[in-house]
Amino acid sequence: MTQTKLHVPSKFYFPELEIDEKQKQKVQQMMDQTNQENAPFFWENGFSKSFDVPVDDGEIRVYHIKPKNILSKRPIVFVPGWGGFKEHFHDYYKSLHNKTELYYIETREKNSSKLNKNAKMNMHQKAKDIQDVINYFKLKNMDFILHGTCWGSAIIFQGLIENSLEAPTIIVHDPMHTLWFPKWILKYVAPVLPTFLVRLMKPFFQWMQLRGMKEKVQRERAEYFIKHADVGKWKKTAIAVKDFELFGNLSGIEKTVFVTNGTVDKVHEQVNYPKIAKELPNGRFIYMETDEAQREKLMGLIAFEFSKISVEEDIPQSLKEFEKDLDSNKK
């Protein structure tokens, strides 16, 4: 079987980031079959229900979509990344439309949150918010999927580290091991820079962080969320989480966690994901290569496949060939 090795931005070789041409074609076929181009924007009035869920220090926004004839076995609770706008997850929803019940959580750094002036923005609080949402919708003790991406995955990991977050099945796509902004800005510039100056300097920060990023779709996403960021919330959150780091802190998590990936860009450094899965005592790694423009579509496919089975069934049959063997490489 011919193997196609991806370009990996690292001097180290990761066999977990390999896929053959037949599997690549299967990934594309599965996405094409699941994708529904006519799916509406899930946040539109009258289609989804919007809830301002009570949490410590205020409220956060949650969108709930429940089709009349659900085709899957269990709902999905989805936590997007830092600053990720719902408009960027339309491709994600195209795989779920009229099939799956979805709870889409906008975390407290988003524009939609309604928070007190002294609201906490640390990782502990964000993880607690997710559990508060689960409790609010009475999902505790039910079979559901907790699905996160990027910084949303980091929040989920925080809850697992603290043993404060519970879910039958946990999937983390491209988990961010630490905040991707330069540490020197977070530690020395952000605390002393007034918010109005941060607003004025947003073009500079955007250029500095995204320079050299050639992945068109993910770059456009990043430019959009930086441009439309709630600067006050972002600044406060960035300062609160400046020391956050997953590596070296995952060994105490006993829960099975599925780490998934299939694309690479400057923000989402691919080599980190098998490393995270290996550090977890019960980490599992699923790799499905596709173009960076289809990142969100791939996430939707994975979530949908897991929604069709119960927690007792472990992993969908359709995804088994994409799970990588980590045991021989775990330290």
Secondary structure, DSSP 8 states (H G I E B T S, - for coil): --EEE---SSSS--GGGEEEHHHHHHHHHHHHHH--TT---TTSBTTBEEEEEEETTEEEEEEEE--SS--SSS-EEEE--TT--GGGGHHHHHTTTTT--EEEE--TTSTT-EE-TT---SHHHHHHHHHHHHHHTT-TTS--EEEEETHHHHHHHHHHHHT----SEEEEES--SS-SS-HHIIIIITTTS-HHHHHHTHHHHHHHHHTT---HHHHHHHHHHHHT--HHHHHHHHHHTTT---TTS-TT--S-EEEEE----SSS-TTHHHHHHHHSTTEEEEE----GGGHHHHHHHHHHHHHTS-GGG-S-GGGGGGEE--TTT--
